[in-house]
Amino acid sequence: MLQDKESTRLLYQAISELAEEMGQNQIDTKSVSLLFLDMDLEHEVFENVFGAFVKYVAHRNEEDIEYKDLIALIDQSLPEDRELAPIIKNRIIIGFANNYLPILKPLATDIQNEMGMSIQPDLDI
């Protein structure tokens, strides 16, 4: 079906458009997979982060999940030569909460609230 790079790029563009239509933005990650593609991170990194998150939440209650622990798991899963901005790490946590690990939803909501308040509190409209 997809025989060249341009066709693959078109597919990526279509997925990006759908995610945006669903409400994906700087605060709400609808597709964590798309975020990994946007950051030029390989599938292996996605699997490493996902696996680390699954192991982390497996033996914890919702209230025992720590933001700093998830950030550390993301950092440990990245290739040595890669670093991500804090907002991207936040979006990764939110994306996994939205798509794979509902136990992360309360923390994701807290992250979104903090991010929303820090963007620009008084709009000049």
Protein Blocks (a to p, Z undefined) as FASTA:
>chain_A
ZZcfklmmmmmmmmmmmmmmnopafklcfblklmmmmnopafklmmmmmmmmmmmmmmcc
fklpcfklmmmmmmmmpcfkbccdfklmmmmmmmmmmmmmmmlmmmmmmmmmmmmmmmom
pacZZ
